[in-house]
Amino acid sequence: MKENIFSYLKRKGTPVGHRPHGGIPTGDRKLGRPRSILPSARWRIRVREKAGKRGASSAAASGSGMCDDIVRSILARLPARILVALMTLSKHHRRMILCPEFRSLHCRLGPPLSRPQIAYIATAQIGREGRVVSEFHSFHVAGGAGAPTRSLTGTSYLGMRYISSCHGVLLLANSCNEEEEVTIPGSTRGDCVLGFGYGTRSQTYKLLIARKHGNKSSYDEHPTDLLVYSLGDAGEQQPQLRTVLSGKQEGEGFFYKDHASSRKVFINSLYIDGIIYLLHIPKKVVFAFDVDDETVVTINLPGNGHIPDDYLETSRLMEVLGRPCIQTHDWNSTTLWMLTVDHQWEQKCVFETNGQRNYSITGAWDCGGVVVLHINDGFTDPHRLYLLRPSTREIFHTNLPPNLKPGFKDYAFCRGYKPTLLPPGSVVGELSQEKKKCRGRTMDIMKPLEPLNEQEKRKGQEVTLAIVCLMEFLAGVMRGLPENLQQVIEELREVV
């Protein structure tokens, strides 16, 4: 047992009321001295002991806690909506989540949309007095509980189309989500934006642009050159528009000329892991553009690469399990192919069409070994839903209700979409103070038109209702796969 101070003083022969070494006495009743205002030695020792215990406990607590680097690594793997809720924990967590370094980390490590969620854009033209005066674009996530809906409405969005998504930012022609716009210096009339992607090493967002030979904008002219443009601050440090593919005659680079007709050349894109994939259907190739190196690899379509001329407009690059997919036809069957990392085509699934070639796969999803296909059978036939199990070649298909048949151009799947915390302003560059003031003045002028915009928004929501119902229906079907495949099939037979 430890010896207290009183036992020590008694053993040494020192009066208890007298401090050794000539210090201030704690009190002497015979001399009538008042007791010292200093605490007793015993009390001071106890205070020191308690302070030591508290210091040890706080040190242990801090030692058992996690450093910010580990916390960032954990938080970066959480969905974006959960991170938004976690910002209310403290100012420290809010600063950590909103810093640019964490946003970049979350873009790399954050989870994609969980099955059966479907990201898509619905579009509707708003007419008045027999002519189109505005256009409505709304972004949705089907199957996501309480997922927010973002929409754009107005005359400035007329003619815009969905191009691609990258790190949760959607590209509509030359405009990004949340109304952040970018003007491309050096662009000419007739230039067409094809793709949008991010380079991990260069940490730069870039656009792919198709240009017609000789800067011509005639309808009969086809794109011949493929150019790249860097967004944000990086665009000021490099040449604004750089050519990555060029051709002046048939077979060279991006050049294609259809001598039989003046039909448009439809090209669509998909961004996955630093690569922008461009499907050039008339040339029967896929161009893989490395965003960092700005190099292009040409990949021939699988098999005989046959896509009917009637489907130049409806054939699309799709994404299944994080890889690009494409559909090809022959007289008896339709095949879905998947592109591997080393640019080899693997057959995902195949089904017979019995001589009918008007089968266009508009959406494909892998639900734990069961492939779900949404198919547009043509302009007059209803849409179809296929459930395939490639391992057993088990196939079920059914026609969808006629009211679940929106126009092909009225919606677009946001393939490869992954929710992030990235604001569009950080992609295209923040506005200067002068531009912010100018935009503020413009908003004041346009404020009286807000009720009219709300009316157009309600009209757009009514027109796109069939699209929203279709996507929620598809998400509901996928929710029961693969565990309850037979039950899903039986329910579809009953209700459809």
Secondary structure, DSSP 8 states (H G I E B T S, - for coil): ----HHHHHHHHT--TTS-GGG---S-BTTTTB---SS--HHHHHHHHHHHHHHHHHHHHHHHHS--HHHHHHHHTTS-HHHHHHHTTS-HHHHHHHHSHHHHHHHHHHS----TT-EEEEEEEEEEETTEEEEEEEEEEEET-TT---EEEEEGGGTT--EEEEETTEEEETTEEGGG-B---TT--TT-EEEEEEEETTTTEEEEEEEEEGGG---TT--EEEEEEEE-TTHHHHS-SSEEEE--SSTTSTT----SS------EEEEEETTEEEEEETTTTEEEEEETTTTEEEEEE-STT----GGGTTT---EEETTEEEEEEE-SSEEEEEEE-TTS-EEEEEEEE-TT----EEEEEEEETTEEEEEEE--SSS--EEEEEETTTTEEEEEE--TTS---GGGEEE-TT----S--THHHH----HHHHHHHHHHHHHHGGGHHHHHHHHHHHHHHTHHHHHHHHHHHHHHHTTTTTHHHHHHHHHHH-
